[in-house]
Amino acid sequence: VITGLNNEAVHKAAQAMSFESRFPGMAGQFALVREVRPLPEIPPERQSTDLTFADLGYDDKVLKSFSQKTNYYFYIPFGWRLTDGAILDLHFSHSQLLDYSNSFLNVLLNDSPMATIALDDETSLRGELKVELSPSQARPGQSNRISIQAEMYPIDICSDMDMWLLVSDESMLHLNHQEQDAPSLDLDFYPYPFDQRPDLADVIFILPPEPEPGEWEDVLQLAATLGDAAGGSNLAPAVTLGSNWSDEALAGYHLIAMGRPSRNLMIQQVNPQLPQPFQLGSDAIEQRLNNVIFRMPSDLSLGIVQFVPSPWNEARILLVVTGTTDPSVREATSLLVNQPWALKGNLVLVRDGAINTLDTRELTGSGIIAAVATAVPGIAEVATVSPTPTPAPTAPTAVVLAEQPVPDGADSPAWLVLLVGTTGVAVTAIFVIAFWQARQRKRNLSGMG
């Protein structure tokens, strides 16, 4: 229960729950929160070049039986290119009761074989294998996977011998690399760059002015996923309802706009800059080729994810999670939450589980229309118009919920009043729940590992 004597008090209590507090008041069955201090500026943590498996959170692992495999995940920062000196220094030991003529160990990087070593008496006590990590198989800006696969056969196949191989947590990755100018960003690297600050303080979620329950659920799921990916102990993303911001404030944030275009003012503002624009004043998609307008059927249910540089700062990203219907927005959100590895390019179309990825930067106008029509058949020429100049997006004063008191007596939808009383408090409370759930899942998984 998160509560208080007025809306501002509830807001403070929710803020206190949004990060891992270490003061004694947060122990026991209840806590009284008088003030919540602003979070300090946290610079992005720099990735270490040398990492042991223990540094990555893994203990010694024991593989048993004939054929076993275990995985280790590590992150390569965006802009790093591994050099020839990048290696895995693998330390292991194993049973001496093995048929060495048929027993060996494989090492793979992102499912590509890197090295194989035969097991023998020399490797049984202090086995060591230096594995060169191929730059062509590494994935900068993403999670990478080292797989250790052991094939073991006993000396006597009919006996019940204990076959085992231990992978030491002292095994070390040496990620020698060159830093290069980052290539153009796209969805291949998601959740980068939204997870670069551990507190998500440079991310704003943009919702419709009066979000519906399904839209709250969508942003909760996506926020929980990003909070888990960022891994910070203090979490303070900004949230706003509508599009009431100054150009200067927008320039400092990565933006995530969610909801149908007809409901989200931010999506309406940036519509001309989107790879897949929408028909003005509706949720229907359209493309233009010279003076000809092409549109999809009006009953189309299509989830859409779009990834473009922010119109207010090209060093920042605008992520648009939208669709032509409410169920299709759910499907687009689910794709980001549950299948981020399926994302590519700068435009993703999802319909009834079928995922189509496009990079419109590599296509001509007719090529985009052909690609969209292939992904979702039914596009047709509907009109010919005279071109008119498109005004640049405009916007007034940034609203960062975490820094503003919540006034009493604010008007809210009836369903929201039952939850917390005001829109501002609801946003904070929802993120509290989201990040708490993400942390609990992470701890449970760690405990199981």
C-alpha positions in Angstrom: 0.0 0.0 0.0 1.4 3.4 -1.1 -0.6 6.2 0.5 -0.5 9.6 2.2 -2.5 12.5 3.7 -2.7 14.3 0.3 -1.6 13.8 -3.3 1.8 15.3 -2.8 2.5 12.9 0.1 1.4 9.9 -2.0 3.8 11.1 -4.8 6.7 11.2 -2.3 5.9 7.7 -1.1 5.8 6.4 -4.6 9.1 8.1 -5.4 10.7 6.5 -2.3 9.7 3.1 -3.7 11.2 3.8 -7.1 14.7 3.2 -5.9 16.6 0.9 -3.5 16.7 3.0 -0.4 19.3 2.3 2.3 18.0 4.4 5.2 16.6 2.6 8.3 13.1 3.9 7.7 12.6 1.5 4.8 12.7 -1.6 7.1 9.8 -3.3 8.8 6.1 -3.3 7.9 5.7 0.4 7.1 7.8 3.5 6.5 7.1 7.3 6.8 8.5 9.4 4.0 9.0 13.0 4.8 11.2 14.2 1.9 12.7 12.6 -1.1 16.0 14.1 -2.3 16.7 14.6 -6.0 18.7 11.8 -7.5 22.4 12.6 -8.2 23.6 12.7 -11.8 24.8 9.2 -12.7 27.1 9.1 -15.7 26.9 6.0 -17.9 29.1 3.2 -16.6 32.1 2.4 -18.8 32.4 -1.2 -19.9 35.5 -2.9 -18.5 37.8 -4.5 -21.1 38.6 -7.5 -18.9 35.8 -9.5 -17.3 35.8 -12.8 -15.5 32.7 -15.1 -15.5 32.4 -14.1 -11.9 32.3 -10.4 -12.9 29.4 -11.3 -15.1 27.5 -12.9 -12.2 28.3 -16.6 -12.9 29.6 -19.1 -10.4 31.6 -22.3 -11.2 29.4 -24.5 -13.4 29.5 -28.3 -13.5 28.4 -30.1 -16.7 27.4 -33.8 -16.3 26.3 -36.6 -18.6 27.2 -37.3 -22.2 26.4 -34.0 -24.0 25.9 -30.8 -22.0 26.0 -27.1 -22.9 26.0 -23.9 -20.8 25.8 -20.3 -21.8 27.4 -17.0 -20.6 26.1 -13.6 -21.7 28.1 -10.4 -21.9 27.6 -7.0 -23.5 29.8 -5.4 -26.1 29.3 -1.6 -26.1 28.0 0.1 -29.2 30.9 1.6 -31.2 33.4 -1.1 -30.1 35.0 -3.3 -32.7 36.9 -6.3 -31.4 40.5 -6.6 -32.5 42.7 -9.7 -33.0 43.7 -9.6 -29.4 40.2 -10.2 -28.1 40.2 -13.7 -26.5 38.4 -15.9 -24.0 40.9 -17.4 -21.5 38.8 -20.5 -20.5 39.8 -22.4 -17.3 38.2 -25.8 -16.7 38.8 -29.3 -15.2 37.1 -32.6 -15.6 36.9 -36.3 -14.6 39.8 -38.6 -15.5 37.5 -41.5 -16.0 36.7 -40.4 -19.6 37.3 -42.1 -22.9 39.6 -39.4 -24.2 39.4 -40.6 -27.8 35.7 -39.5 -27.9 35.6 -36.6 -25.3 36.1 -33.0 -26.2 35.0 -29.4 -25.5 33.6 -26.9 -28.0 33.4 -23.1 -27.6 30.9 -21.0 -29.6 30.4 -17.3 -29.9 26.8 -16.4 -30.8 26.3 -20.0 -32.1 29.4 -19.8 -34.4 32.2 -22.4 -33.5 35.3 -20.7 -32.2 37.5 -23.5 -30.9 37.6 -27.2 -30.0 39.9 -29.0 -27.6 40.3 -32.7 -26.9 40.1 -33.8 -23.2 43.0 -35.7 -21.7 44.9 -36.2 -18.5 46.7 -32.8 -18.9 43.4 -30.9 -19.1 41.7 -32.8 -16.3 43.3 -30.9 -13.5 44.1 -27.4 -14.9 42.6 -27.2 -18.4 43.2 -23.9 -20.2 42.1 -22.8 -23.6 42.6 -19.4 -25.2 39.9 -18.8 -27.7 40.2 -15.9 -30.2 36.9 -14.0 -30.5 36.1 -13.3 -34.1 35.2 -9.6 -34.7 32.8 -10.7 -37.5 30.8 -12.8 -35.1 30.6 -10.2 -32.3 27.5 -8.0 -32.0 28.3 -4.5 -30.7 25.5 -2.8 -28.9 23.9 -6.1 -28.0 24.1 -9.0 -25.6 26.6 -11.7 -26.8 26.6 -15.3 -25.9 29.6 -17.6 -25.2 28.5 -21.3 -25.2 30.6 -24.1 -23.7 29.6 -27.5 -25.0 31.1 -30.7 -23.5 30.9 -34.1 -25.1 32.0 -36.8 -22.6 32.1 -40.6 -22.8 33.2 -43.0 -20.0 36.0 -45.5 -20.3 33.4 -48.2 -19.8 30.1 -47.5 -21.4 28.4 -50.1 -19.4 29.5 -48.8 -16.0 27.8 -46.1 -14.0 30.7 -43.6 -13.9 30.4 -40.0 -12.8 31.2 -37.9 -15.8 31.7 -34.2 -15.2 33.4 -31.1 -16.4 33.8 -27.9 -14.3 33.9 -24.4 -16.0 35.7 -22.1 -13.6 34.3 -18.7 -12.8 37.9 -17.3 -13.1 37.7 -17.7 -16.8 38.2 -14.3 -18.4 37.1 -12.4 -21.4 39.7 -10.0 -22.8 37.7 -7.6 -25.0 40.5 -5.9 -26.8 38.9 -3.4 -29.2 39.1 -0.2 -31.2 36.5 2.5 -30.6 35.0 3.8 -33.8 32.4 6.3 -34.7 29.0 4.6 -34.1 27.2 3.7 -37.2 23.7 4.9 -37.8 21.4 3.5 -35.1 18.6 1.1 -35.8 16.4 -1.4 -34.1 19.0 -4.1 -34.4 20.6 -2.7 -31.2 17.4 -2.2 -29.2 17.2 -1.6 -26.2 20.2 0.6 -26.9 20.3 3.6 -26.5 17.4 3.7 -24.0 19.2 1.6 -21.4 22.5 3.5 -21.4 21.8 5.4 -18.2 21.2 2.9 -15.3 18.5 5.3 -13.9 16.8 5.9 -17.2 16.8 9.6 -16.4 17.3 10.6 -20.0 14.2 8.7 -21.2 10.6 10.2 -21.5 7.5 8.1 -22.1 4.9 10.0 -24.0 1.3 8.9 -23.6 -2.1 10.2 -24.8 -3.5 13.1 -22.7 -6.0 10.7 -21.0 -4.6 7.2 -21.2 -6.9 4.3 -21.2 -6.3 1.2 -19.0 -4.8 -0.8 -21.9 -2.3 2.1 -22.6 -1.2 2.1 -19.0 -0.6 -1.6 -19.3 1.5 -1.2 -22.4 3.8 1.4 -20.9 4.1 -0.6 -17.7 5.3 -3.6 -19.6 7.8 -1.7 -21.6 9.0 0.3 -18.6 9.6 -2.9 -16.6 11.6 -4.4 -19.5 13.8 -1.3 -19.9 14.3 -1.0 -16.1 15.5 -4.5 -16.0 17.9 -4.0 -18.9 19.3 -0.8 -17.4 19.9 -2.6 -14.1 20.2 0.6 -12.0 19.3 0.8 -8.3 17.8 4.3 -8.8 15.2 4.6 -11.6 13.8 8.0 -12.6 12.4 8.1 -16.2 10.1 11.0 -17.0 6.5 10.6 -18.1 4.2 13.0 -19.7 0.6 13.0 -20.9 0.2 14.9 -24.2 2.8 17.0 -25.9 3.4 20.1 -23.7 7.2 20.5 -24.1 9.8 23.1 -25.2 12.3 22.3 -27.9 15.2 22.8 -25.5 13.8 20.2 -23.1 13.0 17.7 -25.8 16.6 17.9 -27.0 17.9 16.3 -23.8 15.9 13.1 -23.9 15.3 9.9 -25.8 11.6 9.8 -26.5 9.2 6.8 -26.5 5.7 7.7 -27.8 3.0 5.1 -27.3 -0.6 4.7 -28.5 -2.6 5.1 -31.6 -1.7 8.2 -33.8 -5.1 9.7 -33.4 -4.7 9.7 -29.6 -1.0 10.6 -29.1 -0.2 14.2 -29.8 3.5 13.6 -30.2 3.0 11.0 -33.0 0.8 13.6 -34.7 3.6 16.2 -34.4 6.3 14.0 -35.9 4.1 12.3 -38.5 5.9 13.8 -41.5 9.3 12.6 -40.2 8.2 8.9 -39.7 9.3 6.1 -42.1 5.6 5.0 -42.2 3.4 8.1 -41.8 -0.3 8.1 -41.0 -3.3 9.7 -42.7 -3.9 13.1 -41.0 -6.4 12.9 -38.2 -6.8 9.1 -38.3 -5.0 5.8 -37.5 -4.8 4.7 -41.1 -1.3 4.5 -42.7 -0.5 6.1 -46.0 2.5 6.6 -48.3 3.1 9.2 -50.9 5.0 8.9 -54.2 5.4 12.2 -55.9 1.8 13.5 -55.9 0.1 10.1 -55.5 -1.3 8.9 -52.2 -1.4 5.2 -51.4 -3.4 3.8 -48.4 -4.2 0.5 -46.8 -7.7 -0.9 -46.2 -9.6 0.9 -43.4 -10.2 -2.3 -41.4 -6.4 -3.2 -41.3 -5.1 -4.1 -37.8 -1.3 -3.5 -38.0 1.2 -3.0 -35.2 4.0 -0.6 -36.0 7.4 0.2 -34.4 9.3 3.1 -35.8 12.8 4.2 -34.8 14.1 7.6 -36.0 16.5 10.3 -34.8 14.7 12.8 -32.6 13.6 15.8 -34.6 14.9 18.0 -31.7 18.3 16.4 -31.4 19.8 14.0 -33.9 22.0 12.5 -31.2 18.8 11.3 -29.4 16.3 8.7 -30.6 12.5 8.8 -31.0 10.8 5.4 -30.7 7.2 5.2 -31.8 5.1 2.2 -30.6 1.8 2.4 -32.3 -0.7 0.7 -34.6 -3.9 1.1 -36.5 -6.1 -0.4 -33.7 -5.7 -0.9 -29.9 -5.0 -4.7 -30.3 -2.3 -3.9 -32.8 -0.6 -1.4 -30.4 -0.6 -4.3 -27.8 1.0 -6.5 -30.4 3.7 -3.9 -31.2 4.4 -3.5 -27.4 4.6 -7.3 -26.9 7.2 -7.5 -29.7 9.5 -5.0 -27.9 9.0 -6.8 -24.6 9.2 -10.4 -25.6 11.0 -10.6 -28.9 13.5 -7.7 -29.1 15.9 -9.9 -31.1 13.4 -9.9 -34.0 13.7 -6.1 -34.5 15.8 -4.7 -37.4 16.0 -1.6 -39.5 14.0 1.5 -38.6 10.4 0.2 -39.3 8.8 -3.0 -38.1 5.3 -4.1 -39.1 3.6 -6.9 -37.1 0.2 -8.5 -37.9 -1.2 -11.7 -36.3 2.3 -12.7 -35.2 3.9 -12.2 -38.6 6.9 -9.8 -38.3 8.2 -7.7 -41.2 11.3 -5.5 -40.8 12.3 -2.7 -43.2 15.1 -0.1 -43.4 13.4 2.7 -45.4 16.7 4.6 -45.5 17.9 2.1 -48.1 14.8 2.3 -50.2 13.4 4.8 -52.7 9.8 6.0 -52.4 8.5 3.4 -54.7 10.6 0.8 -52.9 9.1 1.6 -49.6 5.6 1.3 -51.0 6.5 -2.0 -52.6 8.0 -3.3 -49.3 5.0 -2.3 -47.3 2.6 -3.8 -49.8 4.6 -7.1 -49.7 4.4 -7.1 -45.9 0.8 -6.2 -45.8 -1.1 -6.7 -49.1 -3.9 -4.4 -49.9 -2.2 -1.0 -50.5 -3.9 1.0 -53.3 -3.7 4.4 -55.0 -6.5 6.6 -53.7 -5.8 10.1 -54.7 -3.5 12.6 -56.5 -2.7 15.8 -54.7 -0.6 18.9 -55.1 2.4 18.9 -52.8 2.4 21.4 -49.9 5.2 22.3 -47.5 5.1 20.5 -44.2 5.6 22.7 -41.1 8.4 21.7 -38.6 7.2 20.2 -35.3 6.7 22.8 -32.5 6.2 22.4 -28.8 6.0 24.6 -25.6 7.5 23.7 -21.7 8.8 20.3 -20.6 7.0 18.5 -17.9 9.1 16.1 -15.9 6.8 14.4 -13.4 9.5 13.4 -11.0 10.3 17.1 -10.3 6.9 18.5 -9.9 4.4 18.4 -6.9 1.1 16.8 -7.7 -1.8 19.3 -7.0 -4.8 18.2 -5.0 -8.2 18.1 -6.6 -6.9 17.4 -10.2 -9.6 16.0 -12.5 -9.0 12.3 -13.4 -11.0 9.5 -15.1 -13.2 7.6 -12.6 -11.2 4.4 -12.9 -8.0 6.2 -12.1 -9.4 7.9 -9.0 -9.9 4.4 -7.5 -6.2 3.7 -8.1 -4.4 6.7 -6.7 -6.3 9.9 -7.0 -4.5 11.9 -9.7 -2.8 11.3 -13.0 0.6 12.4 -11.9 0.6 10.0 -8.9 -0.7 7.2 -11.1 2.2 7.5 -13.4 4.7 7.3 -10.6 2.9 4.4 -8.9 2.7 2.5 -12.1 6.5 2.8 -12.7 7.1 1.8 -9.1 5.1 -1.4 -9.7 6.8 -2.0 -13.0 10.4 -1.7 -11.8 9.7 -3.6 -8.6 8.3 -6.5 -10.6 11.3 -6.4 -12.9 13.7 -6.5 -10.0 11.8 -9.4 -8.4 12.0 -11.4 -11.6 15.7 -10.7 -11.9 16.4 -11.8 -8.3 14.3 -14.9 -8.7 16.2 -15.9 -11.9 19.5 -15.2 -10.1 18.4 -17.4 -7.3 17.5 -20.2 -9.6 20.8 -19.9 -11.5 
